[in-house]
Amino acid sequence: MKYLCLVYLDDAKLHAVPDSECLAASEGLRAEGRVVAAEALHPVDTATTLRLRDGKLTMTDGPFAETKEQLAGFYLFDAADLDEAVALAARIPPVRTGSIEIRPVRELDPSR
Amino acid sequence: MSVDADAPADIAATVATLFRRDSRKVLATLIRLLGDFDLAEEAMQDAFKAAVEQWPRDGIPANPVPWLVSAGRFKAIDGIRRRARFDAIDGDVATAVEAIPDGAARWDEAEEIADDPLRLIFTCCHPSLSADAQVALTLREISGLTTEEIARAFLAPPATLAQRIVRAKAKIRAAHIPYKVPGAGELGERLASVLRVIYLVFNEGYSASAGSSLTRADLSAEAIRLGRLVVDLLPEREAMGLLALMLLQESRRAARSGPNGELVTLEAQDRSRWDRAQIDEGLAWVERALAAPPAGAATRPGTAAAARRDSAARFGPYVLQAAIAAVHAGAASAEKTDWAEIVGLYDVLVRLQPTPVVALNRAVAVAMRDGPAAGLPLIETLLADGQLQDYHLAHAARADICRRLGRHADARASYERALALARQEPEREFLAARLRDLPS
């Protein structure tokens, strides 16, 4: 079972946790073989939102939703159940200054 | 009496009794075996149908619960295989069902079956579900209440309740919320979530805000039943504390409202109308919760002293509140209550739960111990902090203390403020009566 953990941080707190600490945490989690992928992201003002409507591709500057907190990075974990995913996500340092949204990954069904 | 001699009518009655008593147990085990709430519900219903059909012919099995689990499991597998011929099947469920070991092998695991209701309650009260969903799911799955019954009890539209339950089940399935009793490391926090749901159900039944009072009383009784279920399987202190607290509060039910449904305060209650059996059971649970410490530790109201002596870290909020309720239960009247003991327990509770409401209760107890003049500044400080400004009981408490001090104008102002904020009819009537009784 895969869980995508989205790391959200307040604009003002984007650099509250030093990179070195994030690197150390992610190395620890990777060493346990639970990390499928994990990356930090550039701030939202570098974001482009894409929409295809009536065959026309439109791009907008900025994130999909304007909120106080922005997506700062993500982890994709392999975990047995939600409790395990929660235990892993609780070790992502920005959990102290921002929030982590845990989303179960849905396997796409070719018959649907 | 031989089983063959059972008349079909007797068997139908036996099945009905078993359904009332054990259907949720059967369901809990089927959820574990099948890994799906809806499939398990259907299988459980099918199992009882099979019992009605087969027992008149084959006799009632010696152990009906494992028989029902086994029957339900076979029905589910059968149904899945039949459906599989017609449409693509959910991979997860099919795998889970295929992986189920042979029925016979599982019956040795009596302990595992016995723990299934506990797994179920931990899943239903998983903190990743919303508080509303936890309550609805617990009442639906563990108590076996229908969606309509839950909706009526919570004065919510049935469609809203149904949607809440469907959404919660979908999340359990998609996010793989586990079906297990949490490990020691997380047990405390997770148990707190379960106990909070149970106490919420209890309070919904205890504070007769609206709706049929009968339905409400049933909710409290159901909460007590859930409390017993948890204590039976997980004899943790806080679980015992909650059970004790609920029993001691419930013991006052008959005395806490007058002939016209108006509120009667603890102070004015006819204590001979308190339910003695519930008090005795509640006190016994308080003692058990406080137990383990030194030999010859005080019993009865004295148990409060034990709780107070002990560090706040050792006893949780439910044990402390139960100990407070136990002091009340042991007192012949409000005047004869050991208010020093109660203030002492609140001192510990307020450190553990530093909320304005707990502080308010402590202030009221201080007013009873040292007189209204001592309590008034505490309450006024709390009101000045602002957090209790919209809490009617804070204004009612100030009004009561002012009344006792003969400060009638202040009392009137506070009663009026409380009345403007109170939403429950019995409380409103009580406050209105107090206002009328004030000398102008």
Interface residues (C-beta under 8 A of the other chain):
Chain A: M1 A80 D81 L82 D83 V86 I102 P104 R106 S111
Chain B: A88 H126 S128 A174 A175 H176 I177 P178 P182 E186
